[in-house]
Amino acid sequence: MFIDLDADRLLLKCISYDDAEFLYKEFSNEDVNRYLYGAEPCTSVNEAKQWIDFYLEQVPRNQHRWIIVLKSTGESIGTCGFHCWNKETGEVEMGYDLFPTYWRQGYATEALEQIIEYAKIIMYVKKIYAHISIDNIPSIKTILKQGFVKTEESYYEEFHGKKYLHDVYEKLL
Ligand SMILES: CC(C)(COP(=O)(O)OP(=O)(O)OC[C@H]1O[C@@H](n2cnc3c(N)ncnc32)[C@H](O)[C@@H]1OP(=O)(O)O)[C@@H](O)C(=O)NCCC(=O)NCCS
């Protein structure tokens, strides 16, 4: 049920094992990982392949990831997608990241518009959640631009012995 998506400047390509090197580059980058307290940085291409295993589990599955490709050059510049999809309630969580070279050029906005529309029309999602560290201003701005609102739910994510406050944002579709 998951397909490649076409945006203005971007192609959102369903993840495959060919993306392992890019995934390693992306998630071993200090700036990309700065506020991603839920997971350790990726340490090898082999580990990236194990992450891809998760996104390629047989359908029906509760997660999917697209690789964000810049049409003009064919370069992979980031990823976005969904996890914890509850088909009964129509709720899902969204994640997204871009390699720092490509920040602040409207690419996340363009990619998220596509996958939110996909969630609504194809996945029949009713509510999307985003869990964001309160310090991750770029992510908060990005999600507010998509019409998400802050819920009353917040929680601490513990990482390397420290606790980081996160807010939960939601968007009704
Ligand atoms: C979050 C992230 C994907 C944003 O990507 P991006 O392509 O730079 O975002 P956009 O260019 O589409 O910008 C979206 C909005 O956020 C704002 N924004 C982005 N970065 C910002 C920053 N550093 N400071 C202030 N505002 C920022 C933009 O100005 C824009 O709002 P505007 O159009 O009203 O000006 C990117 O910063 C990233 O990959 N971060 C690391 C991974 C991460 O933290 N992912 C989210 C986990 S919850």
The ligand as a Tripos MOL2 file, in Angstrom:
@<TRIPOS>MOLECULE
LIG
   48    50     1     0     0
SMALL
NO_CHARGES

@<TRIPOS>ATOM
      1 C1         13.3450   19.7070   11.8050 C.3       1 LIG1
      2 C2         13.9220   19.7590   10.3900 C.3       1 LIG1
      3 C3         13.4970   18.5010    9.6290 C.3       1 LIG1
      4 C4         13.3780   21.0220    9.6820 C.3       1 LIG1
      5 O1         13.7090   20.9360    8.3130 O.3       1 LIG1
      6 P1         13.7830   22.2010    7.3340 P.3       1 LIG1
      7 O2         13.7270   21.6950    5.9310 O.co2     1 LIG1
      8 O3         14.9340   23.0480    7.7240 O.co2     1 LIG1
      9 O4         12.4180   22.9420    7.6450 O.3       1 LIG1
     10 P2         11.7220   24.0240    6.6920 P.3       1 LIG1
     11 O5         12.7900   24.7350    5.8990 O.co2     1 LIG1
     12 O6         10.6190   23.3660    5.9290 O.co2     1 LIG1
     13 O7         11.1540   25.0490    7.7580 O.3       1 LIG1
     14 C5          9.9120   24.8800    8.4060 C.3       1 LIG1
     15 C6          9.6780   26.0680    9.3200 C.3       1 LIG1
     16 O8         10.5670   25.9770   10.4440 O.3       1 LIG1
     17 C7         11.3760   27.1380   10.5300 C.3       1 LIG1
     18 N1         12.7270   26.7410   10.9480 N.ar      1 LIG1
     19 C8         13.4710   25.7290   10.4490 C.ar      1 LIG1
     20 N2         14.6630   25.7040   11.0780 N.ar      1 LIG1
     21 C9         14.6350   26.7060   11.9890 C.ar      1 LIG1
     22 C10        15.5870   27.1910   12.9260 C.ar      1 LIG1
     23 N3         16.8060   26.6340   13.0440 N.pl3     1 LIG1
     24 N4         15.2350   28.2270   13.7160 N.ar      1 LIG1
     25 C11        14.0150   28.8080   13.6000 C.ar      1 LIG1
     26 N5         13.0740   28.4010   12.7040 N.ar      1 LIG1
     27 C12        13.4010   27.3670   11.9090 C.ar      1 LIG1
     28 C13        11.4060   27.7070    9.1320 C.3       1 LIG1
     29 O9         11.7010   29.0840    9.1530 O.3       1 LIG1
     30 C14        10.0080   27.3980    8.6260 C.3       1 LIG1
     31 O10         9.0460   28.3310    9.0680 O.3       1 LIG1
     32 P3          8.6490   29.6410    8.1460 P.3       1 LIG1
     33 O11         8.3560   29.1290    6.7830 O.co2     1 LIG1
     34 O12         7.4610   30.1750    8.8690 O.co2     1 LIG1
     35 O13         9.8360   30.5270    8.1620 O.co2     1 LIG1
     36 C15        15.4870   19.8380   10.4260 C.3       1 LIG1
     37 O14        15.8620   20.9090   11.2580 O.3       1 LIG1
     38 C16        16.1480   18.5720   10.9330 C.2       1 LIG1
     39 O15        16.3680   17.6230   10.1770 O.2       1 LIG1
     40 N6         16.4980   18.4990   12.2560 N.am      1 LIG1
     41 C17        17.2090   17.3320   12.7860 C.3       1 LIG1
     42 C18        16.3040   16.1070   12.9260 C.3       1 LIG1
     43 C19        15.1320   16.3850   13.8650 C.2       1 LIG1
     44 O16        15.2880   16.9850   14.9180 O.2       1 LIG1
     45 N7         13.9500   15.9090   13.4420 N.am      1 LIG1
     46 C20        12.7060   16.1200   14.1960 C.3       1 LIG1
     47 C21        12.5860   15.1940   15.3310 C.3       1 LIG1
     48 S1         11.1630   15.5790   16.3420 S.3       1 LIG1
@<TRIPOS>BOND
     1     1     2 1
     2     2     3 1
     3     2     4 1
     4     2    36 1
     5     4     5 1
     6     5     6 1
     7     6     7 2
     8     6     8 1
     9     6     9 1
    10     9    10 1
    11    10    11 2
    12    10    12 1
    13    10    13 1
    14    13    14 1
    15    14    15 1
    16    15    16 1
    17    15    30 1
    18    16    17 1
    19    17    18 1
    20    17    28 1
    21    18    19 ar
    22    18    27 ar
    23    19    20 ar
    24    20    21 ar
    25    21    22 ar
    26    21    27 ar
    27    22    23 1
    28    22    24 ar
    29    24    25 ar
    30    25    26 ar
    31    26    27 ar
    32    28    29 1
    33    28    30 1
    34    30    31 1
    35    31    32 1
    36    32    33 2
    37    32    34 1
    38    32    35 1
    39    36    37 1
    40    36    38 1
    41    38    39 2
    42    38    40 1
    43    40    41 1
    44    41    42 1
    45    42    43 1
    46    43    44 2
    47    43    45 1
    48    45    46 1
    49    46    47 1
    50    47    48 1
@<TRIPOS>SUBSTRUCTURE
     1 LIG1         1 GROUP 0 **** ****
